[in-house]
Amino acid sequence: MKTSSIVFAFALASSTAALANVKTDTIKVSGWKCEKCPAKTEAKLRQVNGVESASADREKGQVIVKYDDTKTKPADLEKAVADSGFAVAK
């Protein structure tokens, strides 16, 4: 009985992980004026539940975000950019 419970728990955890859908989005950001600005945006994005990575490129004015779209949505990412003190460029 104990073994079957462990197998069931493992199967359940595996099936939940299979449902996760990792997405990669490029977000254009406006307002970065100095070398530290992109790092502030990266840090805020990494705090969002489901974000696996955030990599900013100041020269291109963008950040590439890899995230689990079952845990977060693009609106959450845009809010994090705004919370870092900058705006999402459209």
Helices and strands as residue ranges (DSSP letters): H 2-19, E 22-30, H 37-46, E 51-57, E 62-68, H 74-83, E 87-88
